[in-house]
Amino acid sequence: MSQFDTESSAGLENAVFDYAIVGGGTAGLVVANRLTEDPSIRVIVLEAGTNRLNDPRIIIPGLGLATFENPEFDWNFRSIPQEQLNDRKLLGNKGRTLGGSSAINLGMVVYPSRSGLDAWETLGNPGWGWEGLSPYIRKFQNSTPPSDANREFFKGMRYDEKSQGGAGPVQVSLGDQYMPFHSAWMETFEGLGYPQVEDPINGAGTGPFVTPGAIDPVTHTRSHSGAAYLGQDVQARPNLRVVTGALVEKVILDQQSQGFVASGVRFIKDQKTFTVSAQKEVILAAGTTQTPQILELSGIGRSSVLQAHGISPIIENSGVGENLQDHGIVPLGYEVADGLPSGDMARDPAVAAAAMAAYQNDGSGPLGMAPFVSAFMPCVGLGQPDREEMLHKIKTCIENPATPNTHRKQFEVLEALLKDPEEPTAQYILAPFQLLPREGDDPKRIFSLSHPGFFISLVASLSYPLSRGSVHIQSANPQDAPLIDHGILRHPVDLELHARHSMWLDKFAEAEPMASLLKKGGQRLHTAEPLTELEKAKEICKELILSVYHVSGTCAMMPLEDGGVVDPKLKVYGTTNLRVVDASIFPLEPRGNIQATVFAVAEKAADIIREG
């Protein structure tokens, strides 16, 4: 076989490696790349999905949505019915291919906050605050400065060149075909008294910013984990084996005097069962939904959950699969003024063909960029009495004996963040196309652009949600999807905060210069009348909120007594050499799109593993 034949099973029977990495996604390929920089270290990566590194639907940034629901790219999960959202099921799209979710997402690169990461350290994780993780935020990326044209178009934008990454594998850049709405976004915030004051990569600041994308500015191709960390030079390393179509059944655990040792991994490929040995460590990078699933299938978790499915408990840990956190978005849709462009034009086959022709010619146009602008904002207009009432609700949760210790400790640090009226509690995003969440749980319809007319969407996403869900096995069969309970808006403070942020965004659309770009008397996709009543806004939020696939926290890095699953060295409690390196270890959801934080965590994890 060739060195990078990921489909072959030749030589896998009882193969021996130093490290076995479960998951070839955003985090797993980072760690595999860094470990195999040492030619004496042998690593195998087991990816359940496909190798589609050369597929245009992954390579071309603007085609990411074409991968949704396709089992060649996407696990296509659904949540259980969410009682707090009128029993709606939420989408759980997740990458099922080399590169993972970074290969199919919308490409946004958004950085965590200093206060959010410092909260990680406060929760009992020394070295995981801003000072400990921010160097890795710079390490994973190579950021290209904005062009002169971008600086002219986005007046007032801040780009701190000395703070950017300069040599990392992931290429980060801005686009070349923004619309009038994008510049109006910046100007409208400034007119309302919220100019951009700092580059978000520095971890602070309020106001708008231009959202960079994980896109190579030269080739205009997606710079996902597979493209960035599994390039041809890495593929050629003789000490790296990558196997696709390998569905992991369990981690093999052997009891020794110092604890349980992960000696290998059992998996299914081509309807055959294989076991590979790991002489040093087994590393789980299967993501927030499937890393806890694999732990439970291996006998690590809450005994009652395991025994209900005929699995003998090996290590009792009731935190496995709990503490799920996720960002949701509530799309507010506005019809644009006559004659102005919108991404909705792409439903016209002639326009779509022209966009593809432009991309194929020189990489220009909407298909080669991430067409988003964002803002980090506090809850404007939240009076002190209302803030005190929210804080009282959080305090009541903290003092409630029924509140799990994990949540109690987390709520204490989140309470401190909410006390500060200047702390941004939401990310706002402008998407230059319509979103149709009333179409149910079908992503092809939600993103179908099927409503007549041309629209933009303004969305809010809470930075630090209080709501918690879970992920657990529904059977002992690894081929059965896990039961996912997103929990979005389950906490009453989340619901009120999201409603208030949505109300402010609705007013934002009436401010200049944004208002002049929207059709006077035009259609509004979210509600016919402005959102002026809090209770009405809450109902709209429950009706329209979508997961944006930022799930984290289900194998939380916290002290064992606080409900943690891994320690600050990322080792699973009760084991000597089983680690987790993906977003499931986040003790708290970071602000914004999480892929940048996942890259940074994986880079730091690789250093921790190499240190022993």
C-alpha positions in Angstrom: 0.0 0.0 0.0 1.1 3.6 -0.4 2.1 5.5 2.7 -1.1 7.5 2.8 -3.7 4.9 1.8 -6.2 5.7 4.5 -8.7 3.2 3.2 -6.5 0.1 3.6 -6.7 -2.2 6.6 -3.5 -4.0 5.7 -1.2 -4.6 8.6 -3.7 -3.5 11.3 -4.1 -6.9 12.9 -2.5 -6.5 16.4 -0.5 -3.5 15.2 1.6 -1.6 17.8 2.1 2.1 18.0 3.2 4.6 20.6 0.1 6.7 20.5 -3.4 5.8 19.2 -5.5 8.9 18.5 -9.2 8.4 18.2 -10.6 11.0 15.8 -9.0 12.7 12.8 -10.9 16.0 13.2 -10.0 19.5 14.3 -8.1 18.5 17.4 -6.9 15.0 16.5 -4.9 16.0 13.5 -3.2 18.8 15.3 -1.9 16.4 18.0 -0.9 13.7 15.4 1.1 16.3 13.4 3.0 17.6 16.5 3.8 14.2 17.9 5.1 12.8 14.6 7.5 15.7 14.3 9.7 13.3 16.3 10.5 10.6 13.8 10.9 8.0 16.5 7.3 8.3 17.7 4.8 6.1 16.0 1.2 7.3 15.8 -2.0 5.9 14.4 -5.1 8.1 13.8 -8.5 6.3 13.7 -11.2 8.3 11.9 -14.7 6.9 11.6 -15.4 9.1 8.6 -14.0 9.5 5.2 -11.0 10.9 3.4 -12.3 13.8 1.3 -9.3 16.0 1.4 -9.5 16.6 -2.4 -13.3 17.1 -2.6 -14.3 20.6 -3.8 -17.1 20.7 -1.3 -14.4 20.9 1.4 -11.8 22.8 -0.6 -14.0 25.7 -1.7 -15.0 27.6 1.5 -18.5 28.7 0.2 -19.6 25.1 -0.5 -19.5 24.0 3.1 -23.3 23.9 3.5 -23.4 21.4 0.6 -21.8 18.8 3.0 -24.6 19.0 5.6 -26.7 15.8 5.9 -24.3 14.0 3.6 -22.9 10.9 5.5 -19.7 11.3 3.5 -19.0 14.5 5.5 -21.5 14.8 8.3 -22.7 12.7 11.3 -26.0 14.6 10.9 -27.2 14.2 14.5 -30.4 15.5 16.0 -31.0 16.4 19.6 -33.7 14.8 21.7 -36.9 17.0 21.9 -36.1 20.1 23.9 -38.9 20.7 26.3 -37.8 24.3 27.0 -38.0 25.0 23.2 -41.6 23.7 22.7 -40.2 20.2 22.1 -38.2 21.2 19.0 -35.3 19.0 18.0 -32.0 20.9 17.3 -29.5 20.2 14.5 -26.3 18.5 15.6 -24.2 18.6 12.4 -20.7 17.4 13.0 -17.8 16.7 10.7 -17.4 13.0 9.7 -14.3 13.3 7.6 -10.6 14.1 7.9 -10.5 17.6 9.3 -13.7 17.1 11.3 -16.0 20.0 11.8 -13.3 22.5 10.6 -13.7 20.9 7.2 -17.5 21.6 6.9 -18.2 24.7 9.1 -18.6 28.3 7.9 -14.9 29.0 8.5 -15.2 31.8 11.1 -12.1 32.4 13.2 -13.2 34.0 16.5 -11.0 34.3 19.6 -11.9 33.6 23.2 -11.9 36.3 25.8 -9.3 36.9 28.5 -12.0 36.8 31.2 -13.5 33.6 29.8 -10.2 31.7 29.8 -9.2 33.1 33.2 -12.5 31.5 34.5 -11.1 28.2 33.3 -8.1 28.6 35.6 -10.3 29.8 38.4 -12.2 26.5 38.2 -9.1 24.6 39.2 -7.0 24.3 36.1 -3.6 25.9 36.6 -2.0 27.0 33.3 -5.2 27.2 31.4 -6.0 30.9 31.9 -5.4 33.6 29.3 -1.7 33.7 29.9 -1.3 30.0 29.6 -3.5 29.5 26.4 -3.1 32.7 24.4 0.4 31.8 23.1 -1.3 28.8 21.4 -4.0 31.0 19.9 -1.1 32.6 18.0 0.8 29.3 17.4 -1.9 27.6 15.3 -2.4 30.3 12.8 -0.7 32.4 10.1 -2.8 35.6 9.8 -2.6 37.8 6.7 -3.1 41.5 7.3 -6.1 43.2 5.8 -5.5 44.7 2.3 -5.5 48.4 1.7 -8.9 48.0 0.1 -10.3 46.3 3.2 -8.9 49.0 5.5 -10.6 51.6 3.3 -13.9 49.7 3.1 -14.0 49.0 6.9 -13.3 52.4 8.3 -12.4 52.1 12.0 -11.4 48.5 12.0 -8.6 47.5 14.3 -5.9 44.9 13.4 -3.0 44.6 15.8 -0.4 43.1 13.6 2.1 42.4 16.4 -0.4 40.2 18.2 -1.2 37.9 15.3 0.2 34.5 14.6 2.8 34.4 12.0 4.0 30.8 11.3 1.2 28.5 12.2 -0.3 25.9 9.8 -3.9 27.4 9.7 -4.2 30.3 7.2 -6.4 33.1 8.4 -7.5 36.0 6.1 -10.3 38.4 5.1 -12.3 38.3 2.0 -12.4 40.4 -1.1 -16.1 40.9 -2.0 -17.9 42.4 1.0 -21.4 44.0 0.6 -22.6 47.4 1.7 -24.2 45.8 4.8 -20.7 44.8 6.0 -19.3 48.3 6.1 -22.6 49.7 7.4 -22.3 47.3 10.3 -19.1 48.9 11.5 -20.5 52.4 11.0 -23.8 51.8 12.7 -22.2 50.4 15.8 -19.9 53.5 15.9 -22.8 55.8 15.5 -24.5 54.1 18.5 -21.4 54.7 20.6 -19.7 51.4 20.2 -16.8 51.7 17.9 -14.2 48.9 17.6 -11.6 49.6 20.2 -9.4 46.5 20.1 -8.5 43.6 18.0 -10.4 40.6 19.4 -7.3 38.4 19.3 -6.1 40.3 22.4 -9.1 38.9 24.4 -11.0 42.0 25.3 -12.9 44.9 23.9 -16.5 45.6 22.9 -17.9 46.6 19.5 -17.8 45.4 16.0 -15.1 43.6 14.1 -14.6 41.9 10.7 -14.6 38.2 11.2 -11.6 36.5 9.6 -11.9 33.1 8.0 -9.8 30.0 8.0 -9.0 30.5 4.3 -5.7 30.6 2.4 -5.4 34.1 0.9 -3.3 32.8 -2.0 -5.2 29.7 -3.1 -8.6 30.8 -1.6 -9.1 27.3 -0.3 -10.4 26.2 3.2 -7.6 25.9 5.7 -9.2 23.2 7.9 -7.3 20.8 10.2 -6.8 18.3 7.4 -5.4 20.8 4.9 -3.3 22.6 7.5 -2.0 19.8 9.7 -2.1 16.9 7.3 -0.4 18.3 4.2 1.6 16.1 1.8 4.8 16.5 3.8 3.0 15.2 6.9 1.3 12.4 4.9 4.7 11.2 3.9 5.9 10.7 7.4 6.6 7.0 7.8 5.8 7.1 11.5 2.2 8.3 10.9 -0.7 6.0 10.0 -4.1 7.4 9.3 -7.1 5.0 8.9 -10.5 6.2 7.8 -13.7 4.2 8.1 -12.5 3.0 11.5 -15.4 3.1 14.1 -14.0 2.7 17.6 -15.9 0.3 19.8 -13.9 0.9 23.0 -10.6 1.7 24.7 -8.9 -1.4 26.2 -8.3 -0.7 29.9 -6.0 -2.9 32.0 -5.9 -2.6 35.8 -2.5 -2.0 37.4 -1.4 -0.9 40.8 -1.2 2.8 39.9 -4.6 2.8 38.1 -6.1 1.7 34.8 -3.8 1.7 31.8 -5.2 2.2 28.3 -3.3 -0.4 26.4 -5.1 -0.1 23.0 -8.2 0.5 21.0 -10.7 -1.9 19.5 -12.5 -0.7 16.3 -14.5 -1.9 13.4 -13.4 -1.4 9.8 -14.9 -3.1 6.7 -17.1 -5.2 9.0 -14.0 -6.6 10.7 -12.9 -6.0 14.2 -9.3 -4.9 14.9 -7.3 -4.1 18.0 -4.3 -1.9 17.9 -1.9 -1.4 20.9 -0.7 1.9 22.3 2.6 1.6 24.2 2.5 5.1 25.5 -1.1 6.6 25.4 -4.5 6.5 24.0 -5.8 10.0 23.0 -9.4 10.8 22.5 -10.3 13.5 20.0 -13.7 12.3 18.9 -15.4 15.5 19.8 -17.9 16.7 22.4 -20.6 14.2 21.4 -18.5 11.1 20.8 -15.6 11.3 23.2 -18.0 10.7 26.2 -19.8 8.0 24.1 -16.5 6.2 23.7 -15.7 6.6 27.4 -19.0 5.1 28.4 -18.7 2.2 25.9 -15.3 1.6 27.5 -16.8 1.4 31.0 -16.0 4.9 32.2 -19.0 6.9 33.4 -22.0 6.8 35.7 -22.6 3.2 36.7 -26.4 3.5 36.3 -26.0 4.7 32.7 -23.6 1.9 31.9 -25.4 -0.9 33.6 -28.7 0.1 31.9 -27.0 -0.9 28.6 -25.2 -4.0 29.9 -21.8 -2.4 30.2 -19.7 -3.3 33.3 -18.5 -0.1 35.0 -14.7 0.1 35.3 -14.2 3.6 36.5 -17.1 5.4 38.2 -17.3 9.1 37.0 -20.8 10.7 37.0 -19.4 13.7 35.1 -18.9 11.8 31.8 -21.4 13.2 29.3 -22.7 15.8 31.6 -22.1 19.6 31.5 -22.9 20.0 27.8 -22.8 23.6 26.7 -23.7 25.1 23.4 -24.1 28.5 21.7 -27.5 29.1 20.0 -28.4 31.8 17.5 -31.8 33.5 17.0 -31.9 34.7 13.3 -33.6 38.0 12.7 -34.3 38.3 8.9 -34.7 41.7 7.1 -35.5 42.3 3.4 -32.9 44.5 1.8 -33.6 47.6 -0.2 -34.3 47.2 -3.9 -31.3 46.9 -6.1 -28.9 45.8 -3.3 -27.1 42.4 -3.4 -27.7 39.6 -0.9 -26.4 36.1 -0.7 -29.9 35.0 -1.5 -29.1 35.7 -5.1 -27.2 32.4 -5.1 -30.5 30.5 -5.6 -30.5 31.9 -9.2 -28.6 29.3 -11.2 -27.0 32.0 -13.4 -25.7 33.8 -10.3 -24.4 30.6 -8.8 -22.6 29.7 -12.1 -21.1 33.2 -12.3 -19.8 32.9 -8.7 -18.3 29.5 -9.5 -16.7 30.8 -12.7 -15.1 33.7 -10.7 -13.8 31.3 -8.1 -12.3 29.0 -10.7 -10.8 31.9 -12.6 -8.8 33.4 -9.7 -10.4 32.4 -6.4 -12.3 35.7 -6.1 -15.9 36.3 -5.2 -18.2 35.0 -2.5 -17.2 31.3 -2.7 -13.6 32.1 -1.6 -14.3 34.0 1.7 -16.2 33.9 5.0 -18.8 36.6 4.5 -19.4 37.6 8.1 -18.9 40.6 10.4 -19.4 40.3 14.2 -19.5 42.3 17.4 -19.1 41.5 21.1 -21.6 43.5 23.1 -22.8 43.9 26.7 -26.6 43.7 27.2 -27.3 47.4 26.4 -30.3 48.8 28.3 -30.3 46.2 31.0 -31.1 48.3 34.1 -29.6 47.6 37.4 -32.8 46.2 38.9 -33.2 43.7 36.1 -29.5 42.8 36.4 -29.9 42.3 40.1 -32.9 40.0 39.5 -30.8 37.9 37.1 -28.0 37.7 39.6 -30.4 36.6 42.2 -31.6 33.8 40.0 -28.0 32.6 39.5 -27.4 32.9 43.3 -30.5 30.8 44.0 -29.1 28.1 41.7 -25.7 28.3 43.5 -27.4 27.9 46.9 -29.8 25.1 45.8 -28.5 21.8 47.3 -29.8 20.0 44.2 -27.4 21.9 41.9 -24.5 19.7 40.9 -21.2 20.8 42.2 -19.9 21.3 38.6 -22.6 23.8 37.9 -22.3 25.5 41.2 -18.6 26.3 40.7 -19.2 27.4 37.1 -22.2 29.6 38.1 -20.0 31.4 40.6 -17.6 32.6 38.0 -20.3 33.4 35.5 -22.1 35.4 38.2 -18.9 37.5 38.5 -18.9 38.1 34.8 -22.5 39.2 34.7 -22.0 41.6 37.5 -19.8 43.7 35.2 -22.1 45.8 33.0 -19.3 46.3 30.5 -18.6 42.6 30.0 -19.8 41.5 26.6 -22.4 38.8 27.1 -23.2 38.1 23.5 -21.7 37.9 20.0 -23.7 39.5 17.2 -23.2 38.3 13.6 -24.4 39.7 10.3 -24.9 36.9 7.7 -25.7 38.3 4.3 -28.4 35.7 3.5 -31.7 34.4 4.9 -32.0 31.7 7.6 -35.3 29.8 8.0 -35.4 28.1 11.3 -39.2 27.6 11.1 -38.4 24.9 8.5 -37.9 22.5 11.4 -34.8 20.3 11.9 -33.9 20.0 8.2 -30.6 21.9 7.5 -31.2 21.7 3.7 -34.4 23.7 4.2 -33.1 26.1 6.9 -30.3 27.1 4.6 -32.3 26.7 1.4 -32.7 30.5 0.6 -36.2 29.5 -0.5 -38.2 32.5 0.8 -38.9 34.9 -2.0 -37.0 38.1 -1.9 -33.5 39.1 -0.7 -32.6 39.2 2.9 -29.8 39.6 5.5 -29.8 38.0 8.9 -28.8 39.5 12.2 -28.2 37.0 15.0 -27.2 37.0 18.6 -25.4 34.3 20.5 -24.8 34.3 24.2 -21.1 34.3 25.1 -21.3 32.4 28.4 -24.5 30.3 28.6 -25.7 29.0 32.0 -27.8 26.3 30.4 -26.5 22.7 30.6 -27.4 19.5 28.7 -25.8 16.1 28.3 -24.6 13.4 25.9 -25.0 9.7 26.7 -25.1 6.4 25.0 -28.5 5.0 24.0 -27.1 1.4 23.6 -23.9 -0.6 23.8 -23.7 -0.5 20.0 -21.1 2.1 18.9 -23.0 2.5 15.6 -26.0 4.0 17.4 -25.9 7.8 17.7 -25.6 9.2 21.2 -28.5 10.9 22.9 -27.8 14.6 22.7 -29.6 17.1 24.9 -28.3 20.5 23.9 -30.1 22.3 26.8 -30.0 25.7 25.0 -32.1 28.3 26.9 -33.0 25.9 29.6 -31.8 28.4 32.3 -34.2 31.3 32.7 -31.3 33.9 32.8 -30.2 32.6 29.4 -33.7 33.0 28.0 -34.0 36.6 29.3 -30.5 37.6 28.2 -31.0 36.2 24.7 -34.4 37.9 24.4 -32.9 41.3 25.5 -30.0 41.0 23.0 -32.5 40.1 20.2 -34.6 43.1 21.1 -31.5 45.4 20.9 -30.5 43.9 17.5 -34.0 44.6 16.2 -33.5 48.3 17.2 -30.0 48.2 15.6 -31.6 47.4 12.2 -33.5 50.8 12.5 -30.3 52.8 13.0 -28.4 54.5 10.2 -26.7 53.7 8.0 -27.9 50.1 8.3 -31.6 51.2 8.1 -31.1 52.8 4.7 -29.9 49.5 3.2 -33.1 47.7 4.4 -36.4 47.9 2.5 -38.8 50.3 4.1 -41.9 48.4 5.0 -40.1 45.2 3.8 -40.6 41.7 5.1 -39.2 40.6 8.4 -38.7 36.8 8.6 -38.7 36.6 12.4 -41.8 38.6 13.3 -44.0 41.1 11.6 -43.8 43.7 14.4 -40.7 45.1 16.1 -39.6 43.2 19.2 -40.5 45.6 22.0 -42.0 43.3 24.6 -39.7 41.0 26.6 -42.1 38.2 26.9 -42.8 38.2 23.1 -39.1 38.2 22.5 -38.7 35.2 24.8 -41.2 33.3 22.8 -39.5 34.2 19.5 -36.2 33.0 20.9 -37.7 29.6 21.9 -39.3 29.3 18.4 -36.3 30.3 16.3 -33.1 29.4 18.2 -30.7 27.1 16.4 -27.6 25.3 17.6 -24.5 26.6 15.8 -22.6 23.4 16.6 -20.4 24.8 19.3 -21.0 22.0 21.7 -18.4 21.6 24.5 -17.9 20.5 28.1 -18.9 16.9 28.3 -15.6 15.7 29.6 -14.8 18.8 31.7 -11.4 19.7 32.9 -12.2 20.3 36.5 -11.2 18.7 39.9 -12.7 15.3 40.3 -14.7 16.4 43.3 -16.3 19.2 41.2 -17.5 16.8 38.6 -14.4 16.8 36.4 -13.5 14.1 33.9 -10.0 15.1 33.1 -7.2 16.8 35.1 -5.2 19.8 33.9 -2.8 17.4 32.1 -5.9 16.2 30.2 -5.7 12.7 31.7 -9.0 10.9 32.4 -9.3 10.5 36.2 -8.6 6.9 37.3 -6.3 6.2 34.3 -2.5 6.7 33.8 -2.4 7.3 30.1 -5.8 8.1 28.6 -6.2 11.7 27.6 -8.8 13.9 25.9 -7.8 16.8 23.7 -11.0 18.1 22.1 -13.7 20.6 23.0 -15.3 18.2 25.5 -12.6 19.2 28.0 -13.7 22.9 28.0 -15.0 23.6 31.6 -16.9 26.6 30.3 -18.0 27.5 26.8 -15.7 30.2 25.4 -17.2 33.2 23.7 -17.7 33.1 20.0 -17.1 30.3 17.4 -15.1 27.7 19.1 -12.8 26.3 16.3 -9.9 28.8 17.2 -10.1 27.7 20.8 -10.1 24.0 19.8 -7.0 24.5 17.7 -5.3 26.3 20.5 -6.2 23.7 23.1 -5.0 20.9 20.8 -1.6 22.7 20.3 -1.2 23.0 24.1 -2.3 19.4 24.5 0.4 18.3 22.2 3.0 20.1 24.2 1.7 18.6 27.4 1.8 15.1 26.0 5.4 15.5 24.7 6.4 16.7 28.2 5.1 13.4 29.6 
